[in-house]
Amino acid sequence: MESKTFEDDFLKDLESLSREQQTSVITYVKTLLKKNKGNPQRALLTLAGSFDTKDAQEISEAIEAGCEKTDKNEW
């Protein structure tokens, strides 16, 4: 039954997205299903254009902010 619950939750969440967001989800799922044998760069190219400028900026800022920090108690 876990699978059915997951499917129901997924579909419910998918329905709450805008049409544009739903298209992005489907595009992403299709990239996961594609086999990119022999050319790892091809996998990256399938994601080209999936982030808008705002998203890319937020990701860049998060990387900049997070990559400079160290946790001395981590080890």
DSSP file (Angstrom, degrees, kcal/mol; ACC not computed):
  #  RESIDUE AA STRUCTURE BP1 BP2  ACC     N-H-->O    O-->H-N    N-H-->O    O-->H-N    TCO  KAPPA ALPHA  PHI   PSI    X-CA   Y-CA   Z-CA
    1    1 A M     >        0   0    0      0, 0.0     4,-2.3     0, 0.0     5,-0.2   0.000 360.0 360.0 360.0 -21.2    0.0    0.0    0.0
    2    2 A E  H  >  +     0   0    0      1,-0.2     4,-2.6     2,-0.2     5,-0.2   0.895 360.0  53.5 -57.3 -39.7    2.9    2.3    0.4
    3    3 A S  H  > S+     0   0    0      1,-0.2     4,-2.8     2,-0.2    -1,-0.2   0.912 108.0  49.4 -62.2 -43.0    3.3    2.6   -3.3
    4    4 A K  H  > S+     0   0    0      2,-0.2     4,-2.8     1,-0.2    -1,-0.2   0.900 111.2  49.6 -63.9 -40.8   -0.4    3.6   -3.7
    5    5 A T  H  X S+     0   0    0     -4,-2.3     4,-2.8     2,-0.2     5,-0.2   0.920 111.6  49.2 -63.2 -43.7    0.0    6.3   -1.0
    6    6 A F  H  X S+     0   0    0     -4,-2.6     4,-3.0    -5,-0.2    -2,-0.2   0.939 112.5  47.6 -60.4 -47.6    3.1    7.6   -2.7
    7    7 A E  H  X S+     0   0    0     -4,-2.8     4,-2.8     2,-0.2     5,-0.2   0.922 112.7  48.6 -60.7 -45.1    1.3    7.7   -6.0
    8    8 A D  H  X S+     0   0    0     -4,-2.8     4,-2.5     2,-0.2    -1,-0.2   0.933 113.9  46.2 -61.1 -45.9   -1.7    9.4   -4.5
    9    9 A D  H  X S+     0   0    0     -4,-2.8     4,-2.7     2,-0.2     5,-0.2   0.915 113.3  50.0 -62.2 -43.3    0.5   12.0   -2.7
   10   10 A F  H  X S+     0   0    0     -4,-3.0     4,-2.7    -5,-0.2    -2,-0.2   0.939 112.8  45.3 -61.7 -47.8    2.5   12.6   -5.9
   11   11 A L  H  X S+     0   0    0     -4,-2.8     4,-2.3     2,-0.2    -1,-0.2   0.888 112.6  51.3 -65.0 -39.0   -0.5   13.1   -8.1
   12   12 A K  H  X S+     0   0    0     -4,-2.5     4,-1.1    -5,-0.2    -1,-0.2   0.937 113.3  44.9 -62.7 -46.2   -2.2   15.4   -5.5
   13   13 A D  H  < S+     0   0    0     -4,-2.7     4,-0.5     1,-0.2     3,-0.4   0.902 111.7  53.0 -64.1 -40.6    1.0   17.5   -5.3
   14   14 A L  H >< S+     0   0    0     -4,-2.7     3,-1.2     1,-0.2    -1,-0.2   0.893 105.7  54.0 -62.0 -40.3    1.4   17.5   -9.0
   15   15 A E  H 3< S+     0   0    0     -4,-2.3    -1,-0.2     1,-0.3    -2,-0.2   0.786 101.9  59.1 -64.9 -27.2   -2.2   18.8   -9.5
   16   16 A S  T 3< S+     0   0    0     -4,-1.1    -1,-0.3    -3,-0.4    -2,-0.2   0.605  91.7  89.4 -80.0  -9.5   -1.5   21.7   -7.1
   17   17 A L  S <  S-     0   0    0     -3,-1.2     2,-0.0    -4,-0.5    -3,-0.0  -0.468  86.3-103.5 -83.4 157.7    1.3   23.0   -9.4
   18   18 A S     >  -     0   0    0     -2,-0.1     4,-2.6     1,-0.1     5,-0.2  -0.295  37.0-104.1 -69.5 165.2    0.8   25.4  -12.2
   19   19 A R  H  > S+     0   0    0      1,-0.2     4,-2.2     2,-0.2     5,-0.2   0.889 123.7  52.7 -59.3 -40.1    0.8   24.0  -15.8
   20   20 A E  H  > S+     0   0    0      1,-0.2     4,-1.8     2,-0.2    -1,-0.2   0.911 110.4  46.8 -63.5 -42.8    4.3   25.4  -16.3
   21   21 A Q  H  > S+     0   0    0      2,-0.2     4,-2.3     1,-0.2    -2,-0.2   0.882 109.9  53.5 -66.8 -38.6    5.6   23.7  -13.1
   22   22 A Q  H  X S+     0   0    0     -4,-2.6     4,-2.4     1,-0.2    -2,-0.2   0.907 107.7  51.3 -61.7 -41.1    3.9   20.4  -14.1
   23   23 A T  H  X S+     0   0    0     -4,-2.2     4,-2.5     1,-0.2    -1,-0.2   0.894 108.4  51.7 -62.8 -39.6    5.7   20.6  -17.5
   24   24 A S  H  X S+     0   0    0     -4,-1.8     4,-2.4     2,-0.2    -1,-0.2   0.904 109.1  50.4 -63.0 -41.2    9.0   21.1  -15.6
   25   25 A V  H  X S+     0   0    0     -4,-2.3     4,-2.7     2,-0.2    -2,-0.2   0.933 111.8  46.9 -62.2 -46.1    8.3   18.1  -13.5
   26   26 A I  H  X S+     0   0    0     -4,-2.4     4,-2.4     1,-0.2    -2,-0.2   0.899 111.4  51.3 -64.7 -40.4    7.6   15.9  -16.5
   27   27 A T  H  X S+     0   0    0     -4,-2.5     4,-1.8     2,-0.2    -1,-0.2   0.922 111.2  48.4 -60.9 -43.7   10.6   17.2  -18.3
   28   28 A Y  H  X S+     0   0    0     -4,-2.4     4,-1.8     2,-0.2    -2,-0.2   0.927 110.4  50.3 -63.3 -45.6   12.8   16.3  -15.3
   29   29 A V  H  X S+     0   0    0     -4,-2.7     4,-1.6     1,-0.2    -1,-0.2   0.908 109.0  52.6 -60.2 -41.9   11.3   12.8  -15.0
   30   30 A K  H  X S+     0   0    0     -4,-2.4     4,-1.4     1,-0.2    -1,-0.2   0.869 106.0  53.5 -62.8 -35.9   12.0   12.2  -18.7
   31   31 A T  H  < S+     0   0    0     -4,-1.8    -1,-0.2     1,-0.2    -2,-0.2   0.863 107.4  52.0 -67.3 -33.2   15.6   13.2  -18.2
   32   32 A L  H  < S+     0   0    0     -4,-1.8    -1,-0.2     1,-0.2    -2,-0.2   0.836 110.5  48.5 -68.4 -31.5   15.8   10.7  -15.4
   33   33 A L  H  < S+     0   0    0     -4,-1.6    -1,-0.2    -5,-0.2    -2,-0.2   0.726  91.9  95.8 -81.9 -22.3   14.4    8.0  -17.7
   34   34 A K  S  < S-     0   0    0     -4,-1.4     2,-0.6    -5,-0.2    -3,-0.0  -0.384  71.5-134.5 -70.1 145.7   16.8    8.7  -20.6
   35   35 A K        -     0   0    0     -2,-0.1     2,-0.3     1,-0.1    -2,-0.1  -0.907  18.0-173.7-102.2 123.4   19.9    6.7  -20.9
   36   36 A N    >   +     0   0    0     -2,-0.6     3,-1.0     4,-0.0     7,-0.2  -0.483  17.1 178.1-113.2  58.8   22.9    8.8  -21.6
   37   37 A K  T 3   +     0   0    0     -2,-0.3    -2,-0.0     1,-0.2     5,-0.0  -0.363  63.1   3.4 -67.1 137.4   25.4    6.0  -22.2
   38   38 A G  T 3  S+     0   0    0     -2,-0.1    -1,-0.2     1,-0.0    -2,-0.0   0.325 119.3  70.9  78.5  -8.8   29.0    7.0  -23.2
   39   39 A N    X>  +     0   0    0     -3,-1.0     3,-1.3     1,-0.1     4,-0.7  -0.674  48.7 176.5-143.8  85.2   28.5   10.8  -22.9
   40   40 A P  H 3> S+     0   0    0      0, 0.0     4,-1.1     0, 0.0     3,-0.5   0.786  82.5  63.4 -62.7 -25.9   28.1   12.2  -19.4
   41   41 A Q  H 3> S+     0   0    0      1,-0.2     4,-2.1     2,-0.2     5,-0.2   0.814  92.7  64.6 -65.7 -28.2   27.9   15.7  -20.8
   42   42 A R  H <> S+     0   0    0     -3,-1.3     4,-1.4     1,-0.2    -1,-0.2   0.880  96.8  55.3 -62.4 -37.8   24.8   14.8  -22.6
   43   43 A A  H  < S+     0   0    0     -4,-0.7     4,-0.5    -3,-0.5    -1,-0.2   0.900 108.2  48.9 -61.5 -40.5   23.0   14.2  -19.3
   44   44 A L  H >< S+     0   0    0     -4,-1.1     3,-1.4     1,-0.2     4,-0.3   0.890 106.2  56.6 -65.9 -39.7   23.9   17.8  -18.2
   45   45 A L  H >< S+     0   0    0     -4,-2.1     3,-1.2     1,-0.3    -1,-0.2   0.795  95.0  65.8 -64.3 -27.9   22.7   19.2  -21.5
   46   46 A T  T 3< S+     0   0    0     -4,-1.4    -1,-0.3     1,-0.3    -2,-0.2   0.742 101.5  50.7 -67.1 -19.3   19.2   17.7  -20.9
   47   47 A L  T X  S+     0   0    0     -3,-1.4     3,-2.4    -4,-0.5     4,-0.3   0.499  80.0 127.1 -93.4  -5.0   18.9   20.1  -18.0
   48   48 A A  T <  S+     0   0    0     -3,-1.2    -3,-0.0    -4,-0.3    -4,-0.0  -0.286  78.8  13.1 -56.5 130.3   19.9   23.2  -19.9
   49   49 A G  T 3  S+     0   0    0      2,-0.1    -1,-0.3     1,-0.0    -2,-0.1   0.471  90.6 114.9  84.0   2.1   17.3   25.9  -19.5
   50   50 A S    <   +     0   0    0     -3,-2.4     2,-0.4     2,-0.0    -2,-0.1   0.681  69.1  61.2 -80.8 -14.7   15.5   24.2  -16.6
   51   51 A F  S    S-     0   0    0     -4,-0.3    -2,-0.1     4,-0.0     2,-0.1  -0.916  77.8-142.1-108.3 136.2   16.5   27.0  -14.2
   52   52 A D     >  -     0   0    0     -2,-0.4     4,-2.5     1,-0.1     5,-0.2  -0.404  36.9 -94.9 -84.2 174.5   15.3   30.5  -14.7
   53   53 A T  H  > S+     0   0    0      1,-0.2     4,-2.2     2,-0.2     5,-0.2   0.876 124.5  51.3 -58.8 -41.4   17.7   33.4  -13.9
   54   54 A K  H  > S+     0   0    0      2,-0.2     4,-2.3     1,-0.2    -1,-0.2   0.935 111.3  47.0 -63.4 -46.7   16.3   33.9  -10.4
   55   55 A D  H  > S+     0   0    0      1,-0.2     4,-2.5     2,-0.2    -2,-0.2   0.918 111.9  50.7 -61.0 -44.0   16.7   30.2   -9.5
   56   56 A A  H  X S+     0   0    0     -4,-2.5     4,-2.4     1,-0.2    -1,-0.2   0.890 110.2  50.0 -62.0 -39.6   20.2   30.1  -10.9
   57   57 A Q  H  X S+     0   0    0     -4,-2.2     4,-2.5    -5,-0.2    -1,-0.2   0.911 110.4  49.7 -65.4 -42.6   21.1   33.2   -8.8
   58   58 A E  H  X S+     0   0    0     -4,-2.3     4,-2.2     2,-0.2    -2,-0.2   0.902 112.2  48.0 -63.4 -41.0   19.7   31.7   -5.6
   59   59 A I  H  X S+     0   0    0     -4,-2.5     4,-2.3     2,-0.2    -2,-0.2   0.921 111.6  50.1 -64.7 -44.1   21.6   28.5   -6.2
   60   60 A S  H  X S+     0   0    0     -4,-2.4     4,-2.5     1,-0.2    -2,-0.2   0.910 111.5  48.1 -60.8 -43.8   24.8   30.4   -6.9
   61   61 A E  H  X S+     0   0    0     -4,-2.5     4,-2.6     2,-0.2    -1,-0.2   0.885 110.5  51.5 -65.5 -39.2   24.4   32.4   -3.7
   62   62 A A  H  X S+     0   0    0     -4,-2.2     4,-2.6     2,-0.2     5,-0.2   0.897 111.0  48.3 -65.1 -39.8   23.7   29.3   -1.6
   63   63 A I  H  X S+     0   0    0     -4,-2.3     4,-2.4     2,-0.2    -2,-0.2   0.939 112.5  48.3 -64.5 -46.8   26.8   27.6   -3.0
   64   64 A E  H  X S+     0   0    0     -4,-2.5     4,-0.6     1,-0.2    -2,-0.2   0.917 116.3  43.2 -59.2 -44.5   28.9   30.7   -2.3
   65   65 A A  H  < S+     0   0    0     -4,-2.6     3,-0.3     1,-0.2    -1,-0.2   0.890 120.4  40.1 -70.9 -39.8   27.5   31.0    1.3
   66   66 A G  H >< S+     0   0    0     -4,-2.6     3,-0.8    -5,-0.2    -2,-0.2   0.767 106.1  60.4 -84.5 -26.6   27.7   27.3    2.1
   67   67 A C  H 3< S+     0   0    0     -4,-2.4    -1,-0.2     1,-0.2    -2,-0.1   0.651  99.2  57.4 -79.7 -14.0   31.0   26.3    0.6
   68   68 A E  T 3< S+     0   0    0     -4,-0.6     2,-0.3    -3,-0.3    -1,-0.2   0.545  91.7  87.6 -91.2  -7.7   33.1   28.7    2.7
   69   69 A K    <   -     0   0    0     -3,-0.8     2,-0.4    -4,-0.2    -3,-0.0  -0.692  55.8-168.0 -96.7 144.6   31.9   27.3    6.0
   70   70 A T        -     0   0    0     -2,-0.3     2,-0.7     4,-0.0     3,-0.1  -0.961  17.8-140.0-127.6 150.0   33.5   24.4    7.8
   71   71 A D    >   -     0   0    0     -2,-0.4     3,-1.8     1,-0.1     4,-0.4  -0.918  10.0-166.0-108.6 105.6   32.3   22.5   10.8
   72   72 A K  T 3  S+     0   0    0     -2,-0.7     3,-0.3     1,-0.3    -1,-0.1   0.738  89.7  52.3 -65.6 -22.5   35.2   21.8   13.1
   73   73 A N  T 3  S+     0   0    0      1,-0.2    -1,-0.3     2,-0.1    -2,-0.0   0.380  81.5  95.4 -93.3   3.8   33.2   19.2   15.0
   74   74 A E    <         0   0    0     -3,-1.8    -1,-0.2     1,-0.3    -2,-0.1   0.881 360.0 360.0 -63.9 -38.7   32.2   17.3   11.8
   75   75 A W              0   0    0     -4,-0.4    -1,-0.3    -3,-0.3    -2,-0.1   0.427 360.0 360.0 -97.3 360.0   35.1   14.8   12.2
